[in-house]
Amino acid sequence: MMLSAPLLLLLALAGLLLLCVWGRPAPRGHLPPGPWPLPFLGNILQIDHKSFLGSFQTLRRKYGDVFTIYLGRQPAVVLCGYEALREALVDQGEAFSGRGSIAMIDHIFQGTGVAFATGRPWKVLRQFSLATLKDLGMGKRSIEERIKEEARCLVEALRESPGEYLDPSLLLHSVTANIICSIVFGERFHYQDPEFLRLLDLLNQIFVTLSTSYCQVFEFFSGILKHFPGTHTRLFSRVQELKDLITENIERHRKTLDPSTPQDFIDSFLLRMDKERNLPESVFHQKNLVHTVFSLLFAGTETSSTTLYYGFLLLLKNPDVSEKVQDEIDRVIGPLRLPALEDRAEMPYTDAVIHEIQRYSDLSPLGIPHSVIRDTHLRGYLLPKDTTVYTVINSVLHDPRHFEKPDAFYPGHFLDAEGNFKKQEAFIPFSMGERLMAVCLMNQGVEMVAYALIWKMVPSTDQREKYNQRTTT
């Protein structure tokens, strides 16, 4: 039987209405305002997959510092500006301490490891990691000596190619990775060691892939894309290879473990695993060990080396800043020794430059998403439990209300009128709150490495004078 045109139109409209009702995200809680989501797609069409940050900045201008977007059918609350981030991550730090969902990351870590666990497992791993890193020297003179030694090795490597153009990225990765390896694995590697080079290559490939626009597209369509080959399958293969390298190192530790004298992070974790092996709720198991080591290597290597890389680029582009840094280093440290942490109080300009490098380079503009662990109120809105929360760190580091020249490289942001170092509450290059501390400990190593490298790589005043004499004659 043929259906009439009006009936066909009526059925089509009814089907469309049902699709809209069924596909529309179900309202939850009382979420902040935001763009109207489409059925099934959410706000995909209103977000540039090549620039989440640019899209969030546009939406902020329309909806304010706190707004909601839909990634498919799932809502996510976006926080912009220092005040909004502080209200959530500090004033209600416990409520916002959950780890938000990232499709690719979730597949890799499966809610384990110190960086991506949530709830009690995260709290236990965090407490253990902080205590162990502190015991192994983080924030103490012992880590300072490791950094100095690594700086000496870097300078020697640079001297092997005098007068030649050199891409320092691999060496900078090697320096920061070796400092972390000395803590996690209990050893440093020669820069040409094949295993070490493979470790660096895998870390870099994973970092680059996670930074691509494909990763953002996968976030929207992971339910479909995960069933087909693509960039994500190559990423997971590299991740598995890195996990295998870590597992092999862990097995070597098992064979040489001395319970009376743990030498590194892995030893300490293995001892805790043995101590709690009969506790069914223990978080100290093989998967958490592998993923925690993975997290420490990734966080401690990529962010630190990239900060140094940006730092040297900015010093090359700003020779007046380099000159002032060198003059301060010549005056305080001199030519006969490496920098020490106590020199920091006498070097306000150099300290300001290092902070400005971290602010201006803005390595983590969106940060890693959080989630609320219970129904939570924020600015009159109700965020239901497990709501994902994105924190736009870029909106803080480039806020003209806190930084005089937000889009310029300007060390004066961290100096007072007398030239003394000035703290900035809005200086949060790696976010803030309860999930921050381990990154801060890693970051202290960055600053100490930067002191040593700047002094070693920028010639002293005497060296510059000798060079000028040679070139004029």
CORPEQUI-V68894 format. One line per field, one symbol per residue. ss: DSSP state (@ for helix, = for strand, . for the rest). phi: phi as a letter, one per 30 degrees, with the letter a starting at -180 (. if undefined). burial: + if it has 24 or more other C-alpha atoms within 12 Angstrom, else -. A space follows every 10 residues. Layout:
BEGIN
ss->???
phi->???
burial->???
END
This chain:
BEGIN
ss->....@@@@@@ @@@@@@@@@@ @@@......= .......=.. .=.@@@.... .@@@@@@@@@ @@@..===== =..======= .@@@@@@@@. .......==. ..@@@@@@@. .........@ @@@@@@@@@@ @@@@@..... @@@@@@@@@@ @@@@@@@@@. ........@@ @@@@@@@@@@ @@@@...... ...@@@@@@@ @@@@@@@@@@ ..@@@@@@@@ @@@@@..... @@@@@@@@@@ @@@@@@@@@@ @@@@@@.... ....@@@@@@ @@@@@..... .....@@@@@ @@@@@@@@@@ @@@@@@@@@@ @@@@@@@.@@ @@@@@@@@@@ @@........ @@@@@@.@@@ @@@@@@@@@@ @........= =....===.. ===....=== ==.@@@@... .......... @@@@=..... =......... ......@@@@ @@@@@@@@@@ @@@@@@@... @@@@@@@@@@ @@.
phi->.dddeddddd dddddddddd ddddeddbib dddlddddei dicedcbddd aeeddddddd dccjdbbcbc ciccdbcccb idddddeddc dbeddcddcd dbeddeddch iciddbdbie eddddddddd ddedddjeic dddddddddd dddddddddd bdicdbdded dddddddddd ddddciaccd dcdedddded ddeddddddd cddedddddd cdecdddbdl eddddddddd dddddddddd dddedcdced bdcaddeddd dddddcdccd cdccbedddd dddedddddd cddddddddd dddddddbdd deddddddde ddciccbddb eddedcbddd ddddddeddd dhdbdcicdc bddaebcbhi cccdeiddbc cddedcdccd dcbebdccdb edecbddcid dbdbdddbdb iajdcceddd dddddedddd eddeddccdd eddddddddd ddc
burial->---------- ---------- ---++----+ ++++++++++ ++++-++-+- -++-+++-++ ---+++++++ ++++++++++ +++++++++- -+++++++++ +++++-+++- +++++++++- ++++++-+++ -++--++++- --++++++++ +++++--+-- -------+++ ++++++++++ ++++++-++- +----+--++ +++++++-++ +--+++++++ ++-------- ++--++-+++ +++-+++-++ --+---+--- -+++++++++ +++------- --++++++++ ++++++++++ ++++++++++ ++-++----- ++++++++++ -++----+++ +-++--++++ ++++++++++ ++++++++++ +++--+++-- --++++++++ +++++++++- -++--+--++ +++++----- ++-+-+++++ ++++++++++ ++++++++++ ++++++++++ ---------- ---
END
